């Protein structure tokens, strides 16, 4: 069996700890493990192969977190733009043998009862082996208005219901025929493609073309941008599941959460005192999450406080679903897309200070990695090595920089930073110029095929 892990996301529902370039599945909030790592561990025990569907921006974060998992059979499908779940799953299934069993799971869900989960998987395999497509329904524990619902009669699906209002959700909660839609599926790859071709032929045909034109490099398939653009957007539910006559459901009681809001996250983590940095005076029933600064509360209750190095969120409990409105108001701001620490295929950097006409970064380059050969039109750069030995190329001249040594790169000079050693290179970069944005990078050569 192959586990298809859907690993995209916009990072809006748990902002500011989650961002577009570092969505919630990668945040290590459960005993220093991320939801992505927990998903890998849970499903690698049940599946022979892992197939991760993601994008170019998140690919290298996936690879970083895969290192600790020590998994061998891992493949990637990288999409240049998102077209929802139906095309993503179809593109993966087109490279899988038709009789191969496929388990589709999101990368950002929490499942705490793994024994019950394993039993649910075994039951789903029985249905899928008989040629059915299987949904995993979650036994509702509240009248949740943020989930889709599935009505069933035993193992047979009767109907699908989109996110209901509170009145209808309460009616669903009282009726044992209703489950939450978990967004997890199981089927044989060929069965899904056959149903997709029947009910969403335009998606099927466009995916077939995109698959045939994809760029294959080792364990990674990259879909071309122009081909992805031609694929209609649709979810697997709308495109196939709600139309198919070949559906079964497994009813699950697996202690599941999609962690779609800070309210749901607060249910999973301790309330009031998340860490030693919280000082509380006459405050109760608050969910407080901080990464470094001391947080002091006086005479407040039923609040959510989320503190990161560059953004602070405060809201009432029960209102955290509105966080996406904040993200919408932020628009294309860097606050919506990145943290102060940004991950790259060669390592990562942290912005220490960002002001008019200058920016200061701490850059860490992993052993054996190097940045692109590049130049800038609007800034000069000073590099000071803190640890490790950096190999620096400036206009064709190569030199080594050791701790406490520095270099200066003029605007327009073609340069590259590399780490040829066995320990990380750490340096401070000072950018000076009228514009210090990340888009002032003209790549001439890149090991990671970035443009």
C-alpha positions in Angstrom: 0.0 0.0 0.0 1.2 3.5 -0.9 0.4 6.5 1.4 -0.3 9.7 -0.6 0.4 12.6 1.8 -1.2 15.9 0.7 1.4 18.4 1.9 0.5 21.9 0.6 -1.6 24.4 2.4 -1.7 28.2 2.7 -0.8 28.5 6.4 -3.8 30.8 7.2 -5.7 29.1 9.9 -3.0 29.0 12.5 -1.3 32.4 11.7 1.1 33.6 13.1 2.8 30.3 14.0 1.8 29.1 10.5 2.7 30.9 7.3 2.4 30.3 3.6 6.1 29.3 3.4 5.9 27.3 6.6 2.4 25.9 7.1 1.1 24.3 10.3 2.1 20.7 9.4 5.8 21.7 9.8 5.5 23.5 13.2 7.0 21.3 15.9 4.4 21.7 18.7 3.9 18.2 19.8 6.9 17.1 21.9 9.2 18.7 19.4 7.5 16.8 16.6 5.5 18.3 13.7 2.2 17.0 12.4 4.1 16.0 9.2 6.5 13.9 11.1 3.7 12.3 13.1 1.9 11.5 9.8 5.1 9.9 8.4 5.6 7.8 11.5 2.0 6.7 11.8 1.6 5.7 8.1 5.0 4.3 7.5 4.2 1.5 9.9 1.2 0.6 7.7 2.4 1.3 4.1 5.2 0.1 1.9 5.9 3.5 0.3 5.3 7.2 1.0 4.4 9.5 -1.9 4.4 13.2 -0.9 2.4 15.7 -3.0 3.7 19.2 -2.3 5.2 22.2 -4.1 8.7 23.5 -4.8 8.6 26.0 -1.9 7.9 23.3 0.7 9.9 20.5 -0.9 13.0 21.2 1.0 11.3 21.6 4.4 9.8 18.1 3.7 13.2 16.8 3.0 14.6 18.3 6.2 12.0 16.7 8.4 12.3 13.4 6.5 15.9 13.1 7.7 14.8 12.2 11.2 12.2 9.7 10.0 14.9 7.5 8.3 12.5 6.3 5.6 13.7 4.7 2.4 10.8 4.4 -0.1 9.8 8.1 -0.4 8.7 9.8 -3.6 7.7 13.4 -4.4 5.2 15.0 -6.8 5.8 18.7 -7.0 3.0 21.0 -8.3 4.0 24.5 -9.5 0.5 25.8 -8.5 -2.3 24.3 -6.5 -5.4 23.0 -8.4 -7.1 21.3 -5.3 -7.1 17.7 -4.3 -8.7 15.9 -7.3 -5.9 16.8 -9.7 -3.2 16.3 -7.1 -4.4 12.8 -6.3 -4.9 12.0 -10.0 -1.4 13.1 -11.0 0.0 10.8 -8.3 -2.2 7.8 -9.2 -1.1 8.1 -12.9 2.4 7.0 -11.8 1.1 4.2 -9.7 0.2 0.6 -10.9 -3.6 0.4 -11.3 -4.0 -2.5 -8.8 -1.9 -0.7 -6.1 -3.7 0.2 -2.9 -3.6 3.9 -2.1 -4.2 5.6 1.2 -4.7 9.3 0.9 -4.1 11.4 4.0 -3.5 15.1 4.8 -0.2 15.9 6.4 -1.6 18.2 9.1 -4.1 16.1 11.1 -3.7 14.8 14.6 -4.7 11.2 15.4 -4.1 10.0 18.9 -5.7 6.6 19.0 -3.3 4.8 16.6 -4.7 1.3 17.5 -8.2 2.3 16.4 -6.7 4.0 13.3 -4.9 0.8 12.4 -8.2 -1.1 12.7 -9.9 1.4 10.5 -7.2 1.0 7.9 -7.7 -2.8 7.9 -11.4 -2.4 7.5 -11.0 0.0 4.6 -8.6 -2.4 2.9 -11.4 -5.0 2.8 -13.7 -2.6 1.0 -11.0 -1.3 -1.3 -9.9 -4.7 -2.3 -13.4 -5.4 -3.5 -13.1 -2.4 -5.8 -14.8 0.3 -3.7 -13.5 3.8 -2.9 -13.5 4.3 0.8 -14.1 7.4 3.0 -13.1 7.6 6.6 -15.8 9.2 8.7 -15.1 10.6 12.1 -17.6 10.2 14.9 -18.7 13.7 15.9 -18.0 14.9 19.4 -19.5 18.4 18.9 -21.8 20.4 16.7 -18.8 21.6 14.6 -19.7 24.1 11.8 -16.2 24.0 10.2 -16.4 20.4 8.9 -18.3 18.7 6.1 -20.6 15.9 7.1 -21.4 12.5 5.6 -24.7 10.7 6.0 -24.5 6.9 5.8 -26.6 3.8 6.3 -24.1 1.3 7.7 -21.2 1.1 5.3 -23.1 2.8 2.5 -22.9 6.5 1.9 -26.3 8.3 1.6 -25.2 11.9 1.2 -22.7 14.7 1.6 -23.4 17.9 3.5 -21.1 21.0 3.4 -20.3 23.0 6.5 -23.7 23.4 8.2 -25.0 26.3 10.4 -25.1 25.7 14.1 -28.7 24.5 14.1 -28.2 21.9 11.5 -24.9 20.8 13.0 -26.7 20.1 16.3 -29.2 18.0 14.4 -26.4 16.1 12.8 -24.7 15.5 16.2 -27.9 13.8 17.5 -28.2 11.6 14.5 -25.9 8.6 14.5 -26.0 8.4 10.7 -23.8 11.4 10.4 -20.0 11.5 10.5 -17.4 14.3 10.0 -15.6 14.1 6.7 -12.0 13.5 7.6 -10.5 14.1 4.2 -8.9 10.6 4.2 -9.5 8.1 1.5 -8.5 4.6 0.3 -8.8 3.0 -3.1 -6.9 1.2 -5.8 -5.2 3.7 -8.1 -6.9 2.4 -11.2 -10.4 2.5 -9.6 -10.0 6.2 -8.7 -8.7 7.1 -12.2 -11.6 5.2 -13.8 -14.2 7.1 -11.7 -12.4 10.4 -12.3 -12.5 9.8 -16.1 -16.2 9.1 -15.8 -17.3 12.0 -13.6 -14.6 14.6 -14.3 -13.2 13.9 -17.8 -11.7 17.3 -18.3 -9.6 16.9 -15.1 -8.6 13.4 -16.1 -7.4 14.4 -19.6 -5.5 17.5 -18.5 -3.8 15.5 -15.8 -2.9 12.8 -18.3 -1.1 15.4 -20.4 0.6 17.0 -17.4 1.8 13.6 -16.2 3.2 12.6 -19.6 5.1 16.0 -19.8 6.3 15.9 -16.2 10.0 16.2 -15.5 11.3 13.2 -13.7 14.5 13.5 -11.6 15.3 10.6 -9.3 12.5 10.2 -6.7 10.9 13.5 -7.7 8.3 14.3 -10.5 7.8 18.0 -11.3 4.7 19.1 -13.2 5.3 21.9 -15.7 3.6 25.2 -14.9 1.9 25.5 -18.3 0.4 22.0 -18.0 -0.8 22.6 -14.4 -2.5 25.8 -15.5 -4.7 23.8 -17.9 -6.1 21.5 -15.2 -9.5 22.5 -13.8 -9.6 23.1 -10.1 -11.8 20.8 -8.0 -11.7 18.8 -4.8 -11.9 15.0 -4.8 -15.2 15.3 -2.9 -16.9 17.4 -5.6 -15.2 15.9 -8.6 -15.7 12.2 -7.7 -16.9 11.1 -4.3 -20.2 12.9 -4.3 -21.1 11.5 -7.7 -19.7 8.0 -7.6 -22.0 5.0 -6.9 -19.0 3.0 -5.7 -18.4 4.4 -2.2 -18.1 2.8 1.2 -17.4 4.5 4.6 -15.5 3.3 7.6 -16.7 4.8 10.8 -13.8 5.9 13.0 -13.4 6.8 16.6 -9.7 7.6 16.5 -9.3 10.8 18.6 -8.9 12.9 15.5 -8.5 16.6 14.9 -7.7 18.6 11.9 -6.4 21.4 14.1 -8.1 24.0 12.0 -8.1 26.7 14.6 -6.4 27.8 17.8 -9.5 26.7 19.6 -9.0 23.2 18.5 -5.2 23.4 19.2 -6.0 24.6 22.7 -8.0 21.4 23.2 -4.9 19.4 22.5 -2.3 21.5 24.4 -2.5 22.5 28.1 -4.4 25.7 28.9 -3.0 28.7 30.7 0.7 27.8 31.1 2.3 26.5 27.9 5.8 27.2 29.1 7.9 28.9 31.8 7.7 32.2 30.0 4.1 32.8 31.1 3.4 34.8 34.3 -0.2 34.6 35.4 -2.0 36.9 37.9 -5.7 36.1 38.4 -6.1 34.8 34.9 -7.8 31.6 33.9 -8.9 29.4 31.0 -6.5 31.1 28.5 -4.6 29.4 25.8 -1.1 31.0 25.6 1.6 30.0 23.2 4.9 31.8 23.0 8.3 31.0 21.6 10.7 33.2 23.5 9.4 36.3 25.2 8.0 36.5 28.7 4.2 36.8 28.6 2.4 38.3 31.6 -1.4 38.3 32.0 -3.5 40.1 34.6 -7.2 39.6 35.2 -8.1 38.1 31.8 -9.9 34.8 31.0 -11.1 32.9 27.9 -8.5 34.4 25.6 -6.1 33.1 23.1 -2.6 34.7 23.0 -0.1 33.6 20.3 3.2 35.3 20.4 6.0 34.9 17.7 9.1 37.0 17.1 7.4 39.2 14.5 3.6 39.0 15.2 1.2 38.8 18.2 -2.3 37.5 18.0 -4.9 38.1 20.8 -8.5 37.0 20.5 -11.4 35.6 22.5 -11.8 31.9 22.7 -14.5 30.8 20.1 -13.3 33.5 17.6 -10.1 32.0 16.4 -11.7 30.9 13.1 -11.6 34.6 12.1 -7.8 34.5 11.9 -8.0 34.0 8.1 -9.6 37.5 7.9 -6.4 38.9 9.4 -4.3 37.0 6.9 -6.6 38.3 4.1 -6.0 41.9 5.4 -2.3 41.3 5.4 -2.4 40.5 1.7 1.0 39.9 0.1 2.8 41.1 3.2 5.9 39.1 4.3 4.1 38.6 7.6 1.6 36.4 5.9 4.1 34.3 4.0 7.2 33.9 6.0 8.6 33.9 9.6 11.8 35.8 10.5 13.5 32.4 9.9 13.0 31.2 6.3 14.1 27.7 5.1 15.9 27.2 1.8 17.2 24.0 0.1 20.8 25.0 1.3 19.8 25.8 4.9 18.1 28.7 6.4 18.4 32.4 7.3 17.0 34.6 10.1 16.3 38.3 9.8 17.9 40.0 12.8 17.0 43.5 11.8 15.2 45.1 8.8 15.1 48.8 8.4 15.2 51.4 5.7 18.3 51.0 3.5 19.7 48.0 5.3 18.9 44.4 6.5 20.9 42.1 8.8 20.6 38.3 8.5 22.1 35.3 10.2 22.7 32.6 7.5 23.3 28.9 8.1 24.5 26.8 5.2 24.4 23.0 5.5 27.5 20.9 4.8 27.8 20.1 1.1 25.3 22.8 0.0 25.7 26.1 -1.8 23.6 29.0 -2.7 22.9 30.0 -6.3 25.4 31.9 -8.4 23.7 35.3 -8.3 23.9 39.0 -8.4 21.9 42.0 -7.1 20.9 45.3 -8.7 20.0 47.3 -5.6 22.3 46.3 -2.7 25.8 45.7 -1.5 26.6 42.9 1.0 29.0 42.3 3.8 29.6 38.8 5.0 31.2 37.9 8.4 31.8 34.2 9.1 30.9 33.2 12.7 31.7 29.4 12.4 32.7 26.9 9.8 34.7 27.6 6.7 32.9 29.4 3.8 33.9 29.0 0.2 33.2 32.4 -1.5 33.2 33.1 -5.2 33.1 36.8 -6.4 33.4 37.5 -10.1 35.2 34.2 -10.7 37.7 34.6 -7.8 37.4 31.9 -5.1 38.6 32.3 -1.5 38.0 30.7 1.9 36.6 32.6 4.8 37.1 31.3 8.3 35.6 32.5 11.6 36.1 36.3 12.2 37.0 36.8 8.6 34.8 38.9 6.2 34.3 40.0 2.6 32.5 42.7 0.7 30.3 42.1 -2.4 29.5 45.1 -4.6 26.2 45.7 -6.3 26.2 43.8 -9.6 29.1 41.4 -8.8 28.4 37.8 -9.5 28.9 35.8 -6.4 28.2 32.5 -4.6 28.4 31.2 -1.0 29.2 27.4 -0.5 30.0 25.1 2.4 32.4 22.4 1.3 33.1 21.4 4.9 31.5 18.9 7.4 30.0 21.4 9.8 27.4 24.1 9.1 28.7 27.5 8.0 27.2 30.3 10.1 27.7 33.9 8.9 26.2 37.4 9.4 25.1 39.2 6.2 24.6 42.9 6.2 22.7 44.2 3.1 23.0 47.9 2.3 21.0 49.5 -0.4 17.8 51.3 -1.4 16.0 48.0 -1.8 16.7 44.8 0.1 13.8 42.6 -0.9 14.2 38.9 -1.7 13.2 39.4 -5.3 16.4 41.3 -6.0 18.2 38.1 -6.7 19.2 37.3 -10.3 20.1 33.6 -10.4 22.7 32.7 -13.0 23.2 29.1 -11.9 21.3 27.0 -9.2 21.8 23.5 -7.9 18.1 23.3 -7.0 16.7 24.4 -10.4 15.2 27.6 -9.0 14.7 30.5 -11.4 
